[in-house]
Amino acid sequence: MSRSRFESILWKVEKMTIVRAVRNGLIHIIPIVLIGAFALILKTFPVDAYQSFIVSFMGGFLLKILDAVYNATFGVLSVYMTYSISRSYMKIKNDTGLVKGGGVVTSVLTFFILAGIGLSDFDLSYTGPKSMFLAIIAGLGASAIYVRLSVLLSNKEKNLYVIGANREFDKMISTLFPIMCTTVIFALLNAVIISVCKVDSCRTLLADFANRMFSFGDVGFLKGMFFVMLSSALWFLGIHGSDTLEGVMQTYFAPGLAANEAAIALGDAPSAILTKEFFDCFVLMGGCGSTICLLIAILLFSRNSSRKGLGLTAAFPMIFNINELMVFGLPIIFNLTMLIPFLLTPIVSYTVSYIAISTGLVPVITHNVEWTTPILIGGYHATGSVAGAVLQLINVIIGVCIYTPFVRLLDRRTMDDINQNYEAFLDYFKANEMSMNNICLTDLGNTNGDFAKDLCRDLRYGMKTQVVLAYQPQYNYDGECIGVESLLRWTHPFLGLLYPPMVIKLAEEGGFLLELEERILERAINDREAVYKKFGYGIKLSVNVTGTTVLNERYLEFVKGMNEITPFAGFDMCIEVTEQASILFTDESKRIFKELHDMGILLAIDDFAMGQTSIHYLRDNIFDIIKMDGSLVKGLYSYDNSRDIILSITNLASSLNLMVFAEYVDSEEKREALHEIGCDNYQGYLYSPAQFLERS
C-alpha cells in the first residue's frame, strides 16, 4: 500500500536504531511500571477514611508494604530503564560474537556515574523518574561506545583474552577492555561537566538548567504555557516531564494555592490562577498529554483490537492520572504520529482553562487536591464549584476531538506495517518451508521473530472464533464425488486468510496445536450434515491431524468422547496423518492406531512419497489410504522420474489393497496421465477448490 510522504518520514524515523531501542526498552519495563502504579494508587487513594485506615492498621503495616513496592519500582525506575534500553539496543545490533551482557553492565555502571552516586545525600530521588533522561543517555551512549570498542578489539585480537577457565568466563573477560574504556570516557565527561558548570552531578545540572529556563518574567499565561509545552515535549522524548520539572512547579506555581488561601483568610478575593492543582486538574487529565482524552478516543474510535486491549488495561490507573502504561505501551514516546495531539491537547486544555478562570466563568482554585484524584471529582473539589467539573468535561471532549483523527491515522499505519511485515514473514516461511522443522519462528531475533510472536498470540485468542474449515471434494475417475477433505482456514482480522502450513507451525510453537486440532475435528463432525447436503450423502469426510497429535493420549480420549456423542461407525470418517515428522511405530503408537480403527475411523497417510520412512508406514498394515505427495503430481511432466515413482506407489497400494489419492489435479491431461498409471481418485482445481459452507 502506498504511503504519503508524511507517513513515509514517520516510518523511517521510527525504524531508527535509537528510536527502536528507547521504545522497546520502555515497553519491556511496563510490568514494573504497572506494579508501581497500582502501589501508588493504593498508597494515595484520595479518600480520608481510607488514608486513616492504611496509616493506622497494624501500625501502618499496609503502608510500609506499599512504600516498599513503590520504592522498588518507581524509586529505581531509571535503573530499570537504563538496563532495558541498553538490552534492546544490544539486541538490535545483534553483531556476531558481541557479548551483549557487557553492554548492559556498562550502561548501568555509566548511569550511576552520571547520577552522582558518590554524593553524600544520594538516595532514591537520584534513581527514580527524575533521572530518566540520564537513563536514555547511559542506555544508548554507553552501549554504542561499548559496541564500537568491542568490534575494534575483535578485529585486531580475536583471542586476546582466552584464559581457559570456561567459555562464559572467557567471554566476560573479553569485555573488560571495552567496559573499562567506556566507563573512563563517561567518568571524564562527568568530571568535566561538574568542574566547568560548578554542579555536583549531571543530574543536578539538568535540574538547574530547567529552573533557569523559567527565570524570565512573572508567573502568568506565557510561563504556564511554556511549562506545559516543555513538560509534554520531555515526556515525548521518554523523560518524565512532571518529575523533571518538579522544581519549577514548586518554585513558580505551587505557591499560588497558598496565596489564594491567604487572601481568603484576609477577606480578599483570591487571584492566583496558576497553581499546582490547576495543572493537575485541568491540563494533566489522565496524566501528561491529557491522555484521558486519548484513552477515550481509542476505546470509542480505534479499530485495532490490540490497541483497545491496551486502553482497557490502562484505563484503571489513568482514572487516577497515572498514564505510564499508555505512554510506554502505545507507545507515545518517539511516536511521531502522536506528536501533534500529544503536544496540542494539553496546550488547548491549558488555554481554555486559563480563559475560563480569568474571566470568572470558573472560580479560581482554593482547595488542595491530590494529583491522583479522578476528573470531575478533582475539578469540583479544587474550585468548590460544579463549574470546575464542567470545565474538565469540556476539556476532555475537545481533547477527544483532537486525538481521534490521529488514532485513526495510527490504525492505518499499523495496518500498513502489519501487511508489509506479513509479506516479508510469509516469503521467509515459504523459502524455508522444507527445513521448517529445524526453525523456531518465535525464537528468531529479528522482525520475523517478533511478527511470529504476534501472530501466535493472535491465533491463540482467535482460535475459537476466527478458525474455520473449508471443504475440498474428492472424485473418482468416473466423476463421482467420493469424499471431502476438511482444510484449516484462519481468517486473521487484519490480514485475511493466512497460509495454512504456517498456521500449524505457529500453533505448534505456541503449545496449543493439540487444542487446535481437537477443535478442527469437532468442527468437521458438527459440519457433517451440511457437508452431506452440499456434496452428497455417503461420502468420506477427512480431517488432517499431525503425527504428534494423533499419537497423543489426550487426543485419543477426545476422539473417544466424540465417538460416544456421534459414533463414527455410522459414517466414513477418515483421519489423514500429515507426515511432517517421522512417526515412531512403538507398541504404544500401534495401540492408539488400533483403537482409532476399532471406532470405525479410516486412516490415511498424507504427503506419501517413496522414501524409506513412508514405506515403513505400510509395514504393519495400519493405514487404509495413501495420499501421494503433491510434489509428485505437480512434477508429473517436469521430472522424468515422477511418473515412475507414482506408478510404483499405485502398484504397491494395489498389492496391499489400499486406496490411492492424487492431489493438485488441475487439468484433464493430468487426470488421464494418472489414470494410465493406476491412480483413479483425485482432488484439485480440475474439480473444485476448497469451499466454505453457507452458515446461517
C-alpha positions in Angstrom: 0.0 0.0 0.0 1.4 3.4 -1.0 2.3 5.9 1.8 2.0 9.6 1.8 5.3 11.5 2.1 4.5 12.4 5.7 3.8 8.8 6.6 7.0 7.7 4.9 9.0 10.1 7.0 7.3 8.8 10.1 8.1 5.2 9.2 11.8 6.0 8.5 12.2 7.8 11.8 10.5 5.1 13.8 12.8 2.5 12.3 16.0 4.3 13.5 18.0 2.2 15.9 18.0 4.7 18.8 14.2 5.2 18.5 13.5 1.5 18.4 15.9 0.9 21.3 14.2 3.5 23.5 10.7 2.5 22.7 11.3 -1.3 23.1 13.2 -0.6 26.3 10.3 1.3 27.8 7.8 -1.4 26.7 9.9 -4.0 28.5 9.6 -2.3 31.8 5.8 -2.0 31.6 5.2 -4.7 34.2 7.4 -2.8 36.7 5.6 0.5 35.9 2.2 -1.2 36.3 3.1 -2.7 39.6 4.4 0.6 40.8 1.4 2.5 39.6 -1.0 0.2 41.5 1.1 0.6 44.6 0.9 4.4 44.2 -2.8 4.3 43.7 -3.4 2.3 46.8 -1.0 4.5 48.7 -2.5 7.8 47.7 -6.2 6.9 47.1 -7.9 10.2 47.8 -10.4 9.2 50.4 -9.8 10.4 54.0 -11.3 7.3 55.7 -9.1 5.1 53.6 -6.0 7.1 54.3 -6.7 6.9 58.0 -7.1 3.2 57.7 -3.8 2.4 56.0 -1.9 4.7 58.3 -3.4 3.1 61.5 -4.0 -0.5 60.5 -1.4 -2.7 62.3 0.8 0.3 62.9 1.0 1.2 59.3 1.9 -2.3 58.1 0.0 -1.9 54.8 1.5 1.5 54.2 5.0 0.0 54.7 4.3 -2.7 52.1 3.0 -0.1 49.6 6.1 2.1 50.2 8.4 -0.9 49.7 6.8 -1.8 46.4 6.7 1.8 45.2 10.4 2.3 46.1 11.4 -1.0 44.5 9.7 0.1 41.2 9.4 3.9 40.7 12.1 4.5 43.2 14.7 2.9 40.9 12.8 3.3 37.6 15.7 4.9 35.8 18.0 2.0 36.7 15.4 -0.4 35.1 15.1 1.9 32.2 18.9 2.0 31.6 19.1 -1.7 31.7 16.2 -2.2 29.4 17.2 0.4 26.8 20.7 -1.0 26.7 19.4 -4.6 26.3 17.1 -3.5 23.5 20.0 -1.7 21.7 22.3 -4.7 22.0 19.6 -7.0 20.7 19.0 -4.7 17.7 22.8 -4.6 16.9 23.0 -8.4 17.1 26.6 -8.4 15.9 28.2 -11.9 15.7 30.5 -12.5 18.6 29.3 -9.5 20.6 28.9 -10.1 24.3 25.6 -8.4 24.8 25.7 -8.6 28.6 28.8 -6.4 28.6 26.9 -3.5 27.1 24.2 -3.7 29.6 26.6 -3.8 32.5 28.5 -0.8 31.0 25.3 1.2 30.7 24.2 0.6 34.3 27.6 1.5 35.6 27.6 4.7 33.5 24.2 5.7 34.7 25.3 5.6 38.4 28.3 7.7 37.5 26.2 10.4 35.8 23.5 10.3 38.5 26.2 11.2 41.2 26.3 8.0 43.2 29.3 9.3 45.3 27.3 12.2 46.8 26.6 12.1 50.5 22.9 12.7 50.0 22.5 10.2 47.2 19.1 8.5 47.6 16.2 7.1 45.6 15.4 10.5 44.1 18.6 10.1 42.1 17.4 6.8 40.6 13.7 7.5 40.1 11.7 9.1 37.3 13.6 12.4 37.6 16.7 10.7 36.1 15.1 9.2 33.0 17.0 11.5 30.7 20.3 10.2 32.2 18.9 6.7 31.7 18.5 7.3 28.0 21.9 8.8 27.6 23.5 5.9 29.5 21.5 3.2 27.9 22.2 4.4 24.3 25.5 6.2 24.6 27.4 3.7 26.7 26.0 0.8 24.7 27.0 2.4 21.4 30.6 3.1 22.6 30.9 -0.4 24.0 29.8 -1.9 20.7 32.3 0.2 18.8 35.2 -0.7 21.1 34.2 -4.4 21.1 34.2 -4.5 17.3 37.6 -2.8 17.0 39.1 -5.1 19.6 37.7 -8.2 17.9 39.1 -7.2 14.5 42.6 -6.8 16.0 42.9 -9.6 18.5 40.1 -12.2 18.5 41.8 -14.4 21.1 43.3 -11.7 23.3 41.6 -12.8 26.5 41.3 -16.6 26.1 42.4 -17.8 29.5 40.8 -21.3 29.5 38.7 -21.4 32.7 35.5 -21.9 30.8 33.8 -20.4 27.8 31.5 -18.0 29.7 34.3 -16.8 31.8 36.5 -16.1 28.8 33.6 -14.2 27.1 33.1 -11.9 30.1 36.9 -11.3 30.5 36.9 -10.2 26.8 34.5 -7.4 27.7 36.9 -5.9 30.3 38.7 -3.5 27.9 35.6 -2.0 26.2 33.7 -1.7 29.6 36.7 -0.1 31.2 37.3 2.4 28.3 33.6 3.3 28.1 33.4 3.8 31.9 36.5 6.1 31.8 35.1 8.1 28.9 31.9 8.8 30.8 33.7 9.4 34.1 35.9 12.0 32.5 32.9 13.6 30.8 31.1 13.7 34.1 34.1 15.2 35.9 34.5 17.9 33.2 30.8 18.9 33.5 30.9 19.1 37.3 34.1 21.2 37.2 33.0 23.6 34.4 29.4 24.0 35.4 30.0 24.1 39.2 27.4 21.4 40.0 27.7 18.1 41.9 26.3 15.8 39.2 24.9 15.8 35.6 21.5 15.2 37.2 21.8 18.4 39.2 22.9 20.2 36.0 19.8 19.2 34.2 17.6 20.3 37.1 19.3 23.7 37.4 19.0 24.2 33.6 15.3 23.6 33.8 14.9 26.1 36.6 16.9 28.7 34.8 14.7 28.4 31.7 11.7 29.7 33.8 13.5 32.6 35.5 12.1 35.1 33.0 9.1 37.4 33.8 6.3 37.0 36.2 4.1 33.9 36.8 1.5 34.3 34.1 -0.1 32.8 31.0 3.2 32.6 28.9 5.2 31.0 31.7 2.5 28.4 32.3 2.2 27.7 28.6 5.9 27.2 28.3 5.8 24.7 31.3 3.0 22.7 29.6 4.9 22.6 26.3 8.2 21.6 27.8 6.7 19.0 30.1 4.9 17.3 27.2 8.0 17.5 25.0 10.1 15.8 27.6 7.6 13.1 28.0 7.6 12.5 24.3 11.3 12.0 24.4 11.0 9.4 27.1 11.8 11.7 30.0 9.4 12.0 33.0 8.5 15.6 32.4 6.4 16.1 35.5 9.2 14.9 37.8 12.0 16.6 35.8 10.2 20.0 36.2 9.1 19.4 39.8 11.5 22.0 41.0 9.9 24.5 38.6 6.5 23.6 39.8 7.4 24.1 43.4 9.2 27.3 42.8 6.7 29.1 40.5 3.3 27.5 40.5 2.7 25.6 43.8 2.8 28.8 45.9 -0.3 30.0 44.1 -2.7 27.9 46.2 -1.1 29.3 49.5 -1.6 32.8 48.1 -5.2 32.2 47.4 -5.8 30.6 50.9 -4.1 33.6 52.5 -6.2 36.1 50.5 -9.4 34.3 51.7 -8.2 34.4 55.3 -7.7 38.2 55.0 -11.2 38.6 53.4 -9.7 39.4 50.0 -10.6 37.8 46.7 -8.2 35.0 45.6 -6.5 35.9 42.3 -3.7 33.3 41.5 -4.8 31.3 38.5 -1.8 29.1 38.1 -1.4 26.6 40.9 -0.2 23.0 41.0 -3.8 21.9 41.2 -4.6 23.9 38.1 -2.2 21.8 36.0 -3.1 18.5 37.7 -6.9 19.0 37.3 -7.3 20.9 34.0 -4.2 20.1 32.0 -2.8 16.7 33.1 -6.1 14.9 33.0 -5.3 11.2 32.9 -1.6 12.2 33.0 0.7 14.1 30.7 -0.6 15.0 27.3 -4.2 15.0 28.7 -4.1 11.3 27.8 -7.5 10.5 29.3 -8.7 12.0 26.0 -6.5 9.6 24.1 -7.9 6.7 26.1 -11.5 7.6 25.3 -10.6 8.2 21.6 -9.0 4.7 21.4 -11.9 3.0 23.2 -14.5 4.7 21.0 -12.9 5.0 17.6 -9.9 2.7 17.2 -10.4 -0.5 15.1 -7.2 -2.1 16.4 -8.1 -4.8 18.9 -4.6 -4.8 20.5 -4.8 -1.0 21.0 -8.3 -1.3 22.5 -6.9 -4.0 24.8 -4.1 -1.7 25.9 -6.8 1.0 26.6 -8.8 -1.3 28.7 -5.7 -2.4 30.7 -4.5 1.2 31.1 -8.0 2.6 32.0 -7.9 2.0 35.7 -4.6 3.7 36.5 -5.4 6.5 34.1 -8.6 7.3 36.1 -6.1 8.3 38.8 -3.9 10.2 36.3 -1.2 7.5 36.1 -0.6 7.0 32.4 2.9 5.4 32.1 1.2 2.2 30.8 -0.3 4.2 27.9 2.7 6.3 27.3 5.1 3.3 27.2 2.7 0.7 25.8 1.1 2.5 22.8 3.8 3.9 22.7 3.6 7.7 22.6 7.3 8.1 23.1 9.1 8.8 19.8 5.9 8.1 18.0 5.7 11.0 15.6 2.2 10.1 14.6 1.1 11.1 18.1 3.4 14.1 18.5 0.9 16.8 17.4 -2.1 15.7 19.5 0.2 14.9 22.5 1.5 18.5 22.5 -1.6 20.2 21.2 -4.2 18.8 23.6 -2.7 20.0 26.8 -2.0 23.4 25.2 -5.6 23.7 24.3 -6.8 22.5 27.7 -4.4 25.0 29.4 -5.7 27.9 27.2 -9.4 27.1 27.7 -9.0 26.6 31.4 -6.9 29.8 31.8 -9.5 31.9 29.9 -12.4 30.2 31.8 -10.9 31.1 35.2 -9.5 34.5 34.3 -12.9 35.6 33.0 -14.7 34.3 36.1 -16.7 31.6 34.4 -14.9 29.2 36.7 -13.8 30.1 40.3 -10.0 30.2 41.0 -8.6 27.2 42.8 -8.8 27.5 46.6 -8.6 23.9 47.8 -5.8 21.4 47.8 -6.5 18.2 45.7 -4.2 15.2 45.4 -2.9 14.7 41.8 -4.4 11.2 41.8 -7.9 12.5 42.2 -10.1 11.4 39.2 -11.5 14.0 36.8 -14.8 15.7 37.6 -14.2 15.0 41.3 -10.9 16.9 41.1 -12.4 19.8 39.3 -15.2 20.2 41.7 -13.1 19.9 44.9 -10.3 22.2 43.6 -12.7 25.1 42.7 -15.5 24.3 45.2 -17.9 24.6 42.2 -19.7 22.4 39.7 -18.2 24.7 37.1 -14.8 23.1 37.7 -16.1 19.7 36.9 -17.9 21.1 33.8 -14.6 22.7 32.6 -12.9 19.4 32.9 -15.6 17.7 30.9 -15.4 20.4 28.2 -11.6 19.9 28.0 -12.0 16.1 27.7 -14.5 16.5 24.8 -12.1 18.9 23.0 -9.2 16.6 23.6 -11.0 13.5 22.2 -11.8 15.5 19.1 -8.1 16.4 18.7 -6.8 12.8 19.3 -9.4 10.9 17.2 -8.1 11.6 13.7 -4.6 10.7 14.8 -5.8 7.5 16.4 -7.4 6.6 13.0 -4.1 7.5 11.3 -2.3 5.3 13.7 -4.7 2.4 12.8 -3.9 2.9 9.1 -0.2 3.0 9.6 -0.4 -0.1 11.8 -2.3 -1.9 9.0 0.4 -0.9 6.5 3.1 -2.2 8.8 1.3 -5.4 9.5 0.8 -6.1 5.8 4.4 -5.4 5.0 5.7 -7.5 7.9 3.4 -10.4 6.9 4.5 -10.3 3.3 8.2 -10.5 4.4 7.4 -13.2 7.0 5.4 -15.3 4.5 8.3 -15.0 2.0 10.7 -16.2 4.7 8.4 -19.1 5.7 7.9 -20.4 2.2 11.6 -20.0 1.3 12.5 -22.2 4.3 9.4 -24.4 4.3 11.3 -27.7 3.6 13.5 -27.1 6.7 10.9 -25.5 8.9 11.0 -28.4 11.4 14.5 -27.1 12.3 13.5 -23.5 12.7 11.7 -22.0 15.7 10.0 -18.9 14.3 9.2 -17.3 17.6 12.9 -17.6 18.7 14.2 -15.6 15.7 15.9 -12.5 17.0 14.6 -10.2 14.3 11.4 -8.7 12.9 10.3 -12.1 11.7 10.6 -13.4 15.2 8.6 -10.5 16.6 5.9 -10.9 14.0 5.7 -14.7 14.6 5.1 -14.0 18.3 2.3 -11.5 17.4 0.7 -14.0 15.0 1.0 -16.8 17.6 -0.7 -14.6 20.2 -3.5 -13.6 17.7 -4.1 -17.3 16.8 -4.3 -18.4 20.4 -7.0 -15.8 21.2 -8.8 -16.1 17.8 -8.8 -19.8 17.6 -12.4 -20.1 18.8 -14.0 -17.6 16.5 -11.6 -17.0 13.6 -10.6 -20.5 12.7 -13.0 -22.3 10.3 -12.9 -25.2 7.8 -13.2 -25.2 4.1 -14.0 -28.5 2.2 -12.4 -29.7 -1.0 -14.3 -32.5 -2.7 -12.6 -35.7 -4.0 -13.7 -37.5 -7.1 -13.0 -40.8 -8.8 -12.2 -41.3 -12.5 -15.9 -41.7 -13.3 -16.6 -38.2 -12.0 -18.4 -39.3 -8.8 -17.8 -37.3 -5.6 -16.5 -39.9 -3.1 -15.2 -37.7 -0.3 -14.2 -34.3 1.0 -11.1 -33.1 2.9 -11.6 -30.5 5.6 -9.0 -27.8 5.4 -7.9 -25.4 8.1 -8.5 -21.7 7.3 -7.6 -18.9 9.7 -9.1 -15.6 8.8 -7.0 -13.0 10.6 -8.9 -9.8 11.5 -6.5 -7.7 9.5 -4.6 -10.0 7.1 -7.5 -12.2 5.9 -6.8 -15.8 5.1 -3.3 -17.0 6.2 -1.1 -19.7 4.7 -2.3 -22.9 6.5 1.1 -24.7 6.9 2.3 -21.5 8.7 -0.8 -21.6 11.0 0.0 -25.2 12.0 3.6 -24.2 12.7 2.6 -21.3 14.8 0.2 -23.4 16.8 2.9 -26.0 17.4 5.4 -23.4 18.6 2.7 -21.8 20.8 2.0 -25.1 22.5 -1.7 -25.2 21.5 -1.6 -27.4 18.4 -3.3 -30.2 20.1 -6.2 -28.0 21.2 -6.4 -26.5 17.7 -6.6 -30.0 16.1 -9.3 -31.1 18.6 -11.4 -28.1 17.5 -10.8 -29.0 13.8 -12.1 -32.5 14.4 -15.1 -31.2 16.4 -16.0 -28.6 13.8 -15.8 -31.2 11.0 -18.1 -33.6 12.8 -20.5 -30.8 13.6 -20.5 -29.7 9.9 -21.1 -33.3 8.7 -24.8 -32.9 7.8 -24.1 -29.6 6.0 -21.3 -31.3 4.1 -23.5 -34.2 3.0 -26.2 -31.7 1.8 -23.6 -29.9 -0.3 -21.6 -32.7 -1.7 -23.8 -35.8 -1.3 -24.5 -38.5 1.3 -22.3 -41.5 1.9 -19.1 -39.7 1.1 -15.9 -39.9 3.1 -15.1 -37.0 5.5 -11.4 -36.5 6.1 -9.6 -34.4 8.7 -5.9 -33.6 8.8 -4.0 -34.4 12.0 -0.3 -34.0 12.6 1.7 -37.1 13.6 2.5 -35.7 17.1 -1.2 -35.1 17.9 -2.6 -38.3 16.6 -0.4 -40.3 18.9 -1.2 -38.1 22.0 -3.2 -39.9 24.6 -5.3 -36.8 25.2 -6.3 -36.6 21.6 -7.3 -40.3 21.6 -9.5 -39.6 24.7 -11.0 -36.6 22.9 -11.8 -38.8 19.8 -13.5 -41.4 22.1 -15.6 -38.7 23.6 -16.7 -37.5 20.2 -17.4 -41.1 19.2 -19.7 -41.5 22.2 -21.8 -38.5 21.0 -21.7 -39.4 17.3 -20.5 -42.9 16.6 -18.0 -43.0 13.7 -19.3 -46.4 12.7 -22.3 -44.6 11.2 -20.3 -42.8 8.5 -17.0 -42.8 6.7 -14.7 -40.8 8.9 -11.0 -40.5 7.9 -8.0 -39.1 9.8 -5.2 -38.0 7.4 -1.9 -38.2 9.3 0.4 -35.5 7.9 3.9 -36.7 7.5 5.6 -33.6 9.0 7.9 -35.7 11.2 8.7 -39.4 11.3 6.2 -41.5 13.3 7.8 -44.0 15.6 5.8 -47.3 15.5 6.1 -48.5 19.0 3.7 -50.8 20.8 2.0 -47.7 22.2 1.5 -46.0 18.9 0.2 -49.2 17.3 -2.3 -49.5 20.2 -3.5 -45.9 19.5 -4.0 -46.5 15.8 -5.8 -49.8 16.5 -8.2 -48.0 18.9 -8.9 -45.4 16.2 -9.6 -48.2 13.7 -11.8 -50.0 16.2 -14.0 -46.9 16.4 -14.6 -47.2 12.6 -12.1 -44.5 11.6 -10.2 -44.8 8.4 -6.5 -43.9 8.5 -4.7 -42.2 5.6 -1.0 -41.2 5.1 -0.8 -37.6 3.7 2.1 -36.5 1.6 3.2 -40.1 0.9 6.4 -40.4 -1.2 8.7 -43.3 -1.8 11.2 -42.5 1.0 12.3 -45.1 3.5 10.1 -43.6 6.2 7.0 -43.6 4.0 7.4 -47.3 3.1 8.0 -48.1 6.7 4.4 -46.9 7.5 2.9 -49.6 5.4 4.7 -52.5 7.0 2.2 -53.0 9.8 -0.9 -52.7 7.7 -2.2 -49.8 9.7 -3.3 -47.4 7.1 -6.2 -47.6 4.6 -5.5 -44.8 2.2 -2.4 -43.3 0.6 -2.4 -39.6 -0.5 0.6 -39.0 -2.7 3.0 -36.2 -2.0 1.7 -33.2 -4.0 5.2 -32.5 -5.5 5.0 -35.8 -7.4 1.7 -34.8 -9.1 3.0 -31.2 -9.7 6.2 -32.6 -11.3 4.4 -35.2 -13.4 5.5 -33.5 -16.6 8.6 -31.6 -15.3 10.5 -34.6 -13.9 11.1 -37.8 -15.8 11.1 -40.0 -12.7 7.8 -38.6 -11.2 5.7 -40.9 -13.4 7.8 -43.9 -12.4 7.5 -43.1 -8.7 3.7 -42.7 -9.0 3.5 -46.0 -10.9 5.4 -47.7 -8.1 3.1 -46.2 -5.5 0.0 -47.3 -7.3 1.3 -50.8 -7.8 2.3 -51.1 -4.1 -1.1 -49.8 -3.0 -2.9 -52.3 -5.2 -0.9 -55.2 -3.8 -1.8 -54.0 -0.3 -5.4 -53.3 -1.1 -5.1 -49.6 -0.3 -6.8 -46.6 -2.0 -4.6 -44.0 -3.6 -5.4 -40.3 -4.0 -3.7 -37.7 -6.0 -3.9 -34.0 -5.0 -3.2 -31.0 -7.2 -5.0 -32.4 -10.2 -5.8 -29.3 -12.2 -6.2 -30.5 -15.8 -7.8 -33.3 -17.7 -4.4 -34.1 -19.2 -3.0 -34.7 -15.7 -6.0 -36.8 -14.7 -5.7 -39.0 -17.8 -1.9 -39.5 -17.2 -2.6 -40.5 -13.6 -5.4 -42.9 -14.8 -2.9 -44.6 -17.2 -0.6 -45.4 -14.3 -3.2 -46.7 -11.9 -4.4 -43.7 -9.9 -8.2 -43.2 -10.2 -9.0 -40.9 -7.2 -8.4 -37.2 -7.5 -8.5 -33.9 -5.7 -7.7 -30.5 -7.2 -8.9 -27.4 -9.1 -10.0 -29.6 -12.1 -13.0 -30.4 -9.9 -13.2 -27.7 -7.3 -11.2 -25.5 -5.0 -11.9 -25.7 -1.2 -15.4 -24.4 -0.5 -16.8 -22.8 2.6 -20.2 -23.9 3.9 -23.0 -21.5 3.9 -23.8 -20.7 7.5 -27.0 -19.1 8.8 
